[in-house]
Amino acid sequence: MTELAKKRPEFRNINAFKDLTTYRLPPAGWVSILHRASGLIMFLLLPFIIWMFDTSVSSEISFGKFKAAFIAGIGFVPGWFLKLVVLALIWAYLHHFIAGLRHLWMDVSHSAVNKQFGKSSAVFVLAVSIGLTLVLGAKLFGLY
């Protein structure tokens, strides 16, 4: 064994209160966790997605109600909160889609599966999904 291998700590039993606060997850780990979280968000908000689609395409009157919901709100839920929920859905879709393409690319080209490509593609997924979410969020909130 080398001297470096002896100095590295081993994590066999991770204490959630002590060890997880100091553990640095690599970008690929963040993308993996966020890929699962974005899928869960989309699944849990599927009734809201169906309501939005149904209301927006049923008729001109229902489309007017749909647009008004994002300004005045629905019942006790204010319009800005609905916009935040839609922004979360936009991020979830974009992140899940781009991370899924990353996983498909890694499955198709086995030569691309290495540590350097994993890190760079994970950083790319995070940057593109957050960047596109900011652009679409600015449009959603009426900044342009």
NUBAGU-841495 format. One record per residue (C-alpha): x, y, z; residue number from 1; residue in one letter. Coordinates in nm, 3 decimals. Layout:
<rs>
R     east    north       up  seq  type
R        X        Y        Z  NUM     a
...
</rs>
This chain:
<rs>
R     east    north       up  seq  type
R    0.000    0.000    0.000    1     m
R    0.115    0.349   -0.071    2     t
R    0.140    0.621    0.190    3     e
R   -0.152    0.808    0.032    4     l
R   -0.383    0.509    0.059    5     a
R   -0.309    0.478    0.432    6     k
R   -0.398    0.842    0.502    7     k
R   -0.733    0.842    0.321    8     r
R   -1.031    0.808    0.552    9     p
R   -1.270    0.519    0.502   10     e
R   -1.643    0.574    0.537   11     f
R   -1.798    0.242    0.626   12     r
R   -2.073    0.359    0.859   13     n
R   -2.172    0.714    0.774   14     i
R   -2.321    0.912    1.059   15     n
R   -2.585    1.142    0.905   16     a
R   -2.528    1.418    1.161   17     f
R   -2.148    1.415    1.166   18     k
R   -2.021    1.292    0.829   19     d
R   -2.277    1.414    0.574   20     l
R   -2.217    1.779    0.663   21     t
R   -1.851    1.751    0.563   22     t
R   -1.890    1.512    0.268   23     y
R   -1.830    1.679   -0.070   24     r
R   -2.047    1.524   -0.337   25     l
R   -1.900    1.543   -0.690   26     p
R   -2.102    1.717   -0.965   27     p
R   -2.208    1.382   -1.113   28     a
R   -2.354    1.288   -0.776   29     g
R   -2.551    1.613   -0.762   30     w
R   -2.685    1.553   -1.113   31     v
R   -2.788    1.200   -1.019   32     s
R   -2.973    1.311   -0.706   33     i
R   -3.136    1.606   -0.882   34     l
R   -3.237    1.379   -1.174   35     h
R   -3.435    1.166   -0.929   36     r
R   -3.575    1.472   -0.749   37     a
R   -3.687    1.631   -1.075   38     s
R   -3.862    1.311   -1.177   39     g
R   -4.041    1.304   -0.842   40     l
R   -4.145    1.670   -0.874   41     i
R   -4.289    1.607   -1.220   42     m
R   -4.473    1.297   -1.100   43     f
R   -4.619    1.465   -0.791   44     l
R   -4.729    1.772   -0.986   45     l
R   -4.882    1.571   -1.271   46     l
R   -5.241    1.665   -1.167   47     p
R   -5.140    2.033   -1.183   48     f
R   -4.982    1.978   -1.526   49     i
R   -5.298    1.809   -1.652   50     i
R   -5.512    2.093   -1.512   51     w
R   -5.291    2.352   -1.684   52     m
R   -5.310    2.169   -2.016   53     f
R   -5.683    2.108   -1.996   54     d
R   -5.762    2.465   -1.894   55     t
R   -5.538    2.623   -2.154   56     s
R   -5.672    2.430   -2.456   57     v
R   -6.043    2.376   -2.376   58     s
R   -6.180    2.707   -2.500   59     s
R   -6.102    3.077   -2.525   60     e
R   -6.291    3.142   -2.202   61     i
R   -6.099    2.876   -2.009   62     s
R   -5.774    3.009   -2.153   63     f
R   -5.867    3.352   -2.015   64     g
R   -5.926    3.192   -1.674   65     k
R   -5.592    3.015   -1.710   66     f
R   -5.409    3.343   -1.775   67     k
R   -5.597    3.518   -1.493   68     a
R   -5.495    3.245   -1.249   69     a
R   -5.131    3.350   -1.283   70     f
R   -5.219    3.712   -1.210   71     i
R   -5.496    3.695   -0.950   72     a
R   -5.444    3.341   -0.823   73     g
R   -5.688    3.058   -0.756   74     i
R   -5.884    3.066   -0.433   75     g
R   -5.638    3.125   -0.150   76     f
R   -5.330    3.053   -0.367   77     v
R   -5.175    3.376   -0.500   78     p
R   -5.065    3.411   -0.862   79     g
R   -4.696    3.454   -0.778   80     w
R   -4.701    3.117   -0.599   81     f
R   -4.848    2.949   -0.907   82     l
R   -4.567    3.104   -1.111   83     k
R   -4.310    2.961   -0.866   84     l
R   -4.467    2.616   -0.901   85     v
R   -4.451    2.646   -1.279   86     v
R   -4.089    2.763   -1.252   87     l
R   -4.011    2.451   -1.046   88     a
R   -4.178    2.241   -1.314   89     l
R   -3.975    2.415   -1.585   90     i
R   -3.653    2.341   -1.398   91     w
R   -3.757    1.982   -1.328   92     a
R   -3.839    1.916   -1.692   93     y
R   -3.524    2.080   -1.828   94     l
R   -3.293    1.914   -1.576   95     h
R   -3.455    1.572   -1.617   96     h
R   -3.442    1.597   -1.997   97     f
R   -3.081    1.716   -2.020   98     i
R   -2.958    1.470   -1.755   99     a
R   -3.145    1.194   -1.936  100     g
R   -2.969    1.283   -2.260  101     l
R   -2.639    1.273   -2.068  102     r
R   -2.717    0.923   -1.942  103     h
R   -2.821    0.807   -2.288  104     l
R   -2.499    0.944   -2.438  105     w
R   -2.294    0.764   -2.175  106     m
R   -2.484    0.441   -2.250  107     d
R   -2.434    0.472   -2.626  108     v
R   -2.066    0.568   -2.626  109     s
R   -1.892    0.353   -2.372  110     h
R   -1.565    0.530   -2.445  111     s
R   -1.709    0.847   -2.287  112     a
R   -1.747    0.683   -1.946  113     v
R   -1.455    0.818   -1.748  114     n
R   -1.410    1.046   -1.451  115     k
R   -1.324    1.359   -1.650  116     q
R   -1.620    1.327   -1.888  117     f
R   -1.851    1.252   -1.595  118     g
R   -1.750    1.572   -1.421  119     k
R   -1.758    1.796   -1.728  120     s
R   -2.091    1.662   -1.852  121     s
R   -2.243    1.697   -1.505  122     a
R   -2.130    2.060   -1.483  123     v
R   -2.273    2.114   -1.833  124     f
R   -2.610    1.965   -1.729  125     v
R   -2.627    2.184   -1.417  126     l
R   -2.526    2.501   -1.603  127     a
R   -2.760    2.452   -1.899  128     v
R   -3.062    2.350   -1.692  129     s
R   -3.020    2.642   -1.452  130     i
R   -2.943    2.887   -1.734  131     g
R   -3.247    2.789   -1.939  132     l
R   -3.463    2.796   -1.626  133     t
R   -3.350    3.152   -1.555  134     l
R   -3.428    3.260   -1.912  135     v
R   -3.772    3.097   -1.913  136     l
R   -3.839    3.217   -1.558  137     g
R   -3.767    3.575   -1.664  138     a
R   -4.023    3.531   -1.944  139     k
R   -4.272    3.374   -1.700  140     l
R   -4.242    3.662   -1.456  141     f
R   -4.268    3.920   -1.735  142     g
R   -3.914    4.059   -1.733  143     l
R   -3.905    4.059   -2.114  144     y
</rs>
